[in-house]
Amino acid sequence: MKEIKVVVVDPVGLHARPATVAVNAASKFKSDVKVAYKERAVNMKSIMGVMSLGIPTQSEITITCEGEDEDVAIQTIEEILKTQKVIA
């Protein structure tokens, strides 16, 4: 299992547009991909799950990947969130 902890720096938090991009990226991997905020973890392949967390700016989130392509999955998702300027 691979895990990263990141801080959301987007002034609006993790909002719909970058969340959709992240969900689409996560969906391409066979690994289980989860995002956790305030003791609650959801499947990062579900836009409704991710949006239900209501992640505001300056929040620490944890992204975990577990499965055969976990290394590539965690790197790709981290890069996408940086490209979308959600995390620094």
Phi and psi in radians as a Rosetta constraint file:
Dihedral C 1 N 2 CA 2 C 2 CIRCULARHARMONIC -1.914 0.35
Dihedral N 2 CA 2 C 2 N 3 CIRCULARHARMONIC 2.510 0.35
Dihedral C 2 N 3 CA 3 C 3 CIRCULARHARMONIC -2.533 0.35
Dihedral N 3 CA 3 C 3 N 4 CIRCULARHARMONIC 2.424 0.35
Dihedral C 3 N 4 CA 4 C 4 CIRCULARHARMONIC -2.302 0.35
Dihedral N 4 CA 4 C 4 N 5 CIRCULARHARMONIC 2.578 0.35
Dihedral C 4 N 5 CA 5 C 5 CIRCULARHARMONIC -1.993 0.35
Dihedral N 5 CA 5 C 5 N 6 CIRCULARHARMONIC 2.242 0.35
Dihedral C 5 N 6 CA 6 C 6 CIRCULARHARMONIC -2.368 0.35
Dihedral N 6 CA 6 C 6 N 7 CIRCULARHARMONIC 2.787 0.35
Dihedral C 6 N 7 CA 7 C 7 CIRCULARHARMONIC -1.914 0.35
Dihedral N 7 CA 7 C 7 N 8 CIRCULARHARMONIC 2.272 0.35
Dihedral C 7 N 8 CA 8 C 8 CIRCULARHARMONIC -1.311 0.35
Dihedral N 8 CA 8 C 8 N 9 CIRCULARHARMONIC 2.120 0.35
Dihedral C 8 N 9 CA 9 C 9 CIRCULARHARMONIC -1.884 0.35
Dihedral N 9 CA 9 C 9 N 10 CIRCULARHARMONIC -0.193 0.35
Dihedral C 9 N 10 CA 10 C 10 CIRCULARHARMONIC -1.047 0.35
Dihedral N 10 CA 10 C 10 N 11 CIRCULARHARMONIC 2.268 0.35
Dihedral C 10 N 11 CA 11 C 11 CIRCULARHARMONIC -1.014 0.35
Dihedral N 11 CA 11 C 11 N 12 CIRCULARHARMONIC -0.400 0.35
Dihedral C 11 N 12 CA 12 C 12 CIRCULARHARMONIC -1.661 0.35
Dihedral N 12 CA 12 C 12 N 13 CIRCULARHARMONIC -0.131 0.35
Dihedral C 12 N 13 CA 13 C 13 CIRCULARHARMONIC 1.545 0.35
Dihedral N 13 CA 13 C 13 N 14 CIRCULARHARMONIC -2.842 0.35
Dihedral C 13 N 14 CA 14 C 14 CIRCULARHARMONIC -1.485 0.35
Dihedral N 14 CA 14 C 14 N 15 CIRCULARHARMONIC 1.586 0.35
Dihedral C 14 N 15 CA 15 C 15 CIRCULARHARMONIC -1.677 0.35
Dihedral N 15 CA 15 C 15 N 16 CIRCULARHARMONIC -3.141 0.35
Dihedral C 15 N 16 CA 16 C 16 CIRCULARHARMONIC -0.986 0.35
Dihedral N 16 CA 16 C 16 N 17 CIRCULARHARMONIC -0.816 0.35
Dihedral C 16 N 17 CA 17 C 17 CIRCULARHARMONIC -1.091 0.35
Dihedral N 17 CA 17 C 17 N 18 CIRCULARHARMONIC -0.977 0.35
Dihedral C 17 N 18 CA 18 C 18 CIRCULARHARMONIC -1.192 0.35
Dihedral N 18 CA 18 C 18 N 19 CIRCULARHARMONIC -0.510 0.35
Dihedral C 18 N 19 CA 19 C 19 CIRCULARHARMONIC -1.106 0.35
Dihedral N 19 CA 19 C 19 N 20 CIRCULARHARMONIC -0.701 0.35
Dihedral C 19 N 20 CA 20 C 20 CIRCULARHARMONIC -1.108 0.35
Dihedral N 20 CA 20 C 20 N 21 CIRCULARHARMONIC -0.745 0.35
Dihedral C 20 N 21 CA 21 C 21 CIRCULARHARMONIC -1.090 0.35
Dihedral N 21 CA 21 C 21 N 22 CIRCULARHARMONIC -0.761 0.35
Dihedral C 21 N 22 CA 22 C 22 CIRCULARHARMONIC -1.144 0.35
Dihedral N 22 CA 22 C 22 N 23 CIRCULARHARMONIC -0.730 0.35
Dihedral C 22 N 23 CA 23 C 23 CIRCULARHARMONIC -1.100 0.35
Dihedral N 23 CA 23 C 23 N 24 CIRCULARHARMONIC -0.761 0.35
Dihedral C 23 N 24 CA 24 C 24 CIRCULARHARMONIC -1.075 0.35
Dihedral N 24 CA 24 C 24 N 25 CIRCULARHARMONIC -0.694 0.35
Dihedral C 24 N 25 CA 25 C 25 CIRCULARHARMONIC -1.169 0.35
Dihedral N 25 CA 25 C 25 N 26 CIRCULARHARMONIC -0.813 0.35
Dihedral C 25 N 26 CA 26 C 26 CIRCULARHARMONIC -1.057 0.35
Dihedral N 26 CA 26 C 26 N 27 CIRCULARHARMONIC -0.611 0.35
Dihedral C 26 N 27 CA 27 C 27 CIRCULARHARMONIC -1.160 0.35
Dihedral N 27 CA 27 C 27 N 28 CIRCULARHARMONIC -0.312 0.35
Dihedral C 27 N 28 CA 28 C 28 CIRCULARHARMONIC -1.409 0.35
Dihedral N 28 CA 28 C 28 N 29 CIRCULARHARMONIC -0.160 0.35
Dihedral C 28 N 29 CA 29 C 29 CIRCULARHARMONIC -1.800 0.35
Dihedral N 29 CA 29 C 29 N 30 CIRCULARHARMONIC 2.644 0.35
Dihedral C 29 N 30 CA 30 C 30 CIRCULARHARMONIC -1.371 0.35
Dihedral N 30 CA 30 C 30 N 31 CIRCULARHARMONIC -0.440 0.35
Dihedral C 30 N 31 CA 31 C 31 CIRCULARHARMONIC -1.109 0.35
Dihedral N 31 CA 31 C 31 N 32 CIRCULARHARMONIC 2.707 0.35
Dihedral C 31 N 32 CA 32 C 32 CIRCULARHARMONIC -1.323 0.35
Dihedral N 32 CA 32 C 32 N 33 CIRCULARHARMONIC 2.233 0.35
Dihedral C 32 N 33 CA 33 C 33 CIRCULARHARMONIC -2.119 0.35
Dihedral N 33 CA 33 C 33 N 34 CIRCULARHARMONIC 2.185 0.35
Dihedral C 33 N 34 CA 34 C 34 CIRCULARHARMONIC -2.239 0.35
Dihedral N 34 CA 34 C 34 N 35 CIRCULARHARMONIC 2.628 0.35
Dihedral C 34 N 35 CA 35 C 35 CIRCULARHARMONIC -2.153 0.35
Dihedral N 35 CA 35 C 35 N 36 CIRCULARHARMONIC 2.353 0.35
Dihedral C 35 N 36 CA 36 C 36 CIRCULARHARMONIC -2.155 0.35
Dihedral N 36 CA 36 C 36 N 37 CIRCULARHARMONIC 2.448 0.35
Dihedral C 36 N 37 CA 37 C 37 CIRCULARHARMONIC -2.581 0.35
Dihedral N 37 CA 37 C 37 N 38 CIRCULARHARMONIC 2.239 0.35
Dihedral C 37 N 38 CA 38 C 38 CIRCULARHARMONIC 0.895 0.35
Dihedral N 38 CA 38 C 38 N 39 CIRCULARHARMONIC 0.978 0.35
Dihedral C 38 N 39 CA 39 C 39 CIRCULARHARMONIC 1.146 0.35
Dihedral N 39 CA 39 C 39 N 40 CIRCULARHARMONIC 0.151 0.35
Dihedral C 39 N 40 CA 40 C 40 CIRCULARHARMONIC -2.097 0.35
Dihedral N 40 CA 40 C 40 N 41 CIRCULARHARMONIC 2.187 0.35
Dihedral C 40 N 41 CA 41 C 41 CIRCULARHARMONIC -1.995 0.35
Dihedral N 41 CA 41 C 41 N 42 CIRCULARHARMONIC 2.436 0.35
Dihedral C 41 N 42 CA 42 C 42 CIRCULARHARMONIC -2.299 0.35
Dihedral N 42 CA 42 C 42 N 43 CIRCULARHARMONIC 2.815 0.35
Dihedral C 42 N 43 CA 43 C 43 CIRCULARHARMONIC -1.198 0.35
Dihedral N 43 CA 43 C 43 N 44 CIRCULARHARMONIC 2.150 0.35
Dihedral C 43 N 44 CA 44 C 44 CIRCULARHARMONIC -1.340 0.35
Dihedral N 44 CA 44 C 44 N 45 CIRCULARHARMONIC -0.018 0.35
Dihedral C 44 N 45 CA 45 C 45 CIRCULARHARMONIC -1.582 0.35
Dihedral N 45 CA 45 C 45 N 46 CIRCULARHARMONIC 0.030 0.35
Dihedral C 45 N 46 CA 46 C 46 CIRCULARHARMONIC -2.029 0.35
Dihedral N 46 CA 46 C 46 N 47 CIRCULARHARMONIC 1.967 0.35
Dihedral C 46 N 47 CA 47 C 47 CIRCULARHARMONIC -1.088 0.35
Dihedral N 47 CA 47 C 47 N 48 CIRCULARHARMONIC -0.652 0.35
Dihedral C 47 N 48 CA 48 C 48 CIRCULARHARMONIC -1.148 0.35
Dihedral N 48 CA 48 C 48 N 49 CIRCULARHARMONIC -0.693 0.35
Dihedral C 48 N 49 CA 49 C 49 CIRCULARHARMONIC -1.102 0.35
Dihedral N 49 CA 49 C 49 N 50 CIRCULARHARMONIC -0.835 0.35
Dihedral C 49 N 50 CA 50 C 50 CIRCULARHARMONIC -1.094 0.35
Dihedral N 50 CA 50 C 50 N 51 CIRCULARHARMONIC -0.795 0.35
Dihedral C 50 N 51 CA 51 C 51 CIRCULARHARMONIC -1.176 0.35
Dihedral N 51 CA 51 C 51 N 52 CIRCULARHARMONIC -0.497 0.35
Dihedral C 51 N 52 CA 52 C 52 CIRCULARHARMONIC -1.167 0.35
Dihedral N 52 CA 52 C 52 N 53 CIRCULARHARMONIC -0.328 0.35
Dihedral C 52 N 53 CA 53 C 53 CIRCULARHARMONIC -1.280 0.35
Dihedral N 53 CA 53 C 53 N 54 CIRCULARHARMONIC -0.436 0.35
Dihedral C 53 N 54 CA 54 C 54 CIRCULARHARMONIC 0.993 0.35
Dihedral N 54 CA 54 C 54 N 55 CIRCULARHARMONIC 0.899 0.35
Dihedral C 54 N 55 CA 55 C 55 CIRCULARHARMONIC -1.324 0.35
Dihedral N 55 CA 55 C 55 N 56 CIRCULARHARMONIC 1.978 0.35
Dihedral C 55 N 56 CA 56 C 56 CIRCULARHARMONIC -1.496 0.35
Dihedral N 56 CA 56 C 56 N 57 CIRCULARHARMONIC 2.998 0.35
Dihedral C 56 N 57 CA 57 C 57 CIRCULARHARMONIC -1.097 0.35
Dihedral N 57 CA 57 C 57 N 58 CIRCULARHARMONIC 2.683 0.35
Dihedral C 57 N 58 CA 58 C 58 CIRCULARHARMONIC 1.137 0.35
Dihedral N 58 CA 58 C 58 N 59 CIRCULARHARMONIC 0.376 0.35
Dihedral C 58 N 59 CA 59 C 59 CIRCULARHARMONIC -1.686 0.35
Dihedral N 59 CA 59 C 59 N 60 CIRCULARHARMONIC 2.478 0.35
Dihedral C 59 N 60 CA 60 C 60 CIRCULARHARMONIC -1.565 0.35
Dihedral N 60 CA 60 C 60 N 61 CIRCULARHARMONIC 2.254 0.35
Dihedral C 60 N 61 CA 61 C 61 CIRCULARHARMONIC -2.129 0.35
Dihedral N 61 CA 61 C 61 N 62 CIRCULARHARMONIC 2.741 0.35
Dihedral C 61 N 62 CA 62 C 62 CIRCULARHARMONIC -2.095 0.35
Dihedral N 62 CA 62 C 62 N 63 CIRCULARHARMONIC 2.244 0.35
Dihedral C 62 N 63 CA 63 C 63 CIRCULARHARMONIC -1.970 0.35
Dihedral N 63 CA 63 C 63 N 64 CIRCULARHARMONIC 2.243 0.35
Dihedral C 63 N 64 CA 64 C 64 CIRCULARHARMONIC -2.177 0.35
Dihedral N 64 CA 64 C 64 N 65 CIRCULARHARMONIC 2.513 0.35
Dihedral C 64 N 65 CA 65 C 65 CIRCULARHARMONIC -2.284 0.35
Dihedral N 65 CA 65 C 65 N 66 CIRCULARHARMONIC 2.339 0.35
Dihedral C 65 N 66 CA 66 C 66 CIRCULARHARMONIC -2.443 0.35
Dihedral N 66 CA 66 C 66 N 67 CIRCULARHARMONIC 2.105 0.35
Dihedral C 66 N 67 CA 67 C 67 CIRCULARHARMONIC 2.676 0.35
Dihedral N 67 CA 67 C 67 N 68 CIRCULARHARMONIC -2.997 0.35
Dihedral C 67 N 68 CA 68 C 68 CIRCULARHARMONIC -1.176 0.35
Dihedral N 68 CA 68 C 68 N 69 CIRCULARHARMONIC -0.457 0.35
Dihedral C 68 N 69 CA 69 C 69 CIRCULARHARMONIC -2.030 0.35
Dihedral N 69 CA 69 C 69 N 70 CIRCULARHARMONIC 0.553 0.35
Dihedral C 69 N 70 CA 70 C 70 CIRCULARHARMONIC -1.076 0.35
Dihedral N 70 CA 70 C 70 N 71 CIRCULARHARMONIC -0.626 0.35
Dihedral C 70 N 71 CA 71 C 71 CIRCULARHARMONIC -1.104 0.35
Dihedral N 71 CA 71 C 71 N 72 CIRCULARHARMONIC -0.876 0.35
Dihedral C 71 N 72 CA 72 C 72 CIRCULARHARMONIC -1.168 0.35
Dihedral N 72 CA 72 C 72 N 73 CIRCULARHARMONIC -0.683 0.35
Dihedral C 72 N 73 CA 73 C 73 CIRCULARHARMONIC -1.074 0.35
Dihedral N 73 CA 73 C 73 N 74 CIRCULARHARMONIC -0.853 0.35
Dihedral C 73 N 74 CA 74 C 74 CIRCULARHARMONIC -1.164 0.35
Dihedral N 74 CA 74 C 74 N 75 CIRCULARHARMONIC -0.684 0.35
Dihedral C 74 N 75 CA 75 C 75 CIRCULARHARMONIC -1.136 0.35
Dihedral N 75 CA 75 C 75 N 76 CIRCULARHARMONIC -0.768 0.35
Dihedral C 75 N 76 CA 76 C 76 CIRCULARHARMONIC -1.116 0.35
Dihedral N 76 CA 76 C 76 N 77 CIRCULARHARMONIC -0.790 0.35
Dihedral C 76 N 77 CA 77 C 77 CIRCULARHARMONIC -1.136 0.35
Dihedral N 77 CA 77 C 77 N 78 CIRCULARHARMONIC -0.720 0.35
Dihedral C 77 N 78 CA 78 C 78 CIRCULARHARMONIC -1.082 0.35
Dihedral N 78 CA 78 C 78 N 79 CIRCULARHARMONIC -0.769 0.35
Dihedral C 78 N 79 CA 79 C 79 CIRCULARHARMONIC -1.093 0.35
Dihedral N 79 CA 79 C 79 N 80 CIRCULARHARMONIC -0.725 0.35
Dihedral C 79 N 80 CA 80 C 80 CIRCULARHARMONIC -1.123 0.35
Dihedral N 80 CA 80 C 80 N 81 CIRCULARHARMONIC -0.755 0.35
Dihedral C 80 N 81 CA 81 C 81 CIRCULARHARMONIC -1.138 0.35
Dihedral N 81 CA 81 C 81 N 82 CIRCULARHARMONIC -0.595 0.35
Dihedral C 81 N 82 CA 82 C 82 CIRCULARHARMONIC -1.212 0.35
Dihedral N 82 CA 82 C 82 N 83 CIRCULARHARMONIC -0.749 0.35
Dihedral C 82 N 83 CA 83 C 83 CIRCULARHARMONIC -1.077 0.35
Dihedral N 83 CA 83 C 83 N 84 CIRCULARHARMONIC -0.644 0.35
Dihedral C 83 N 84 CA 84 C 84 CIRCULARHARMONIC -1.395 0.35
Dihedral N 84 CA 84 C 84 N 85 CIRCULARHARMONIC -0.009 0.35
Dihedral C 84 N 85 CA 85 C 85 CIRCULARHARMONIC 1.082 0.35
Dihedral N 85 CA 85 C 85 N 86 CIRCULARHARMONIC 0.525 0.35
Dihedral C 85 N 86 CA 86 C 86 CIRCULARHARMONIC -1.451 0.35
Dihedral N 86 CA 86 C 86 N 87 CIRCULARHARMONIC -0.666 0.35
Dihedral C 86 N 87 CA 87 C 87 CIRCULARHARMONIC -2.159 0.35
Dihedral N 87 CA 87 C 87 N 88 CIRCULARHARMONIC 2.790 0.35
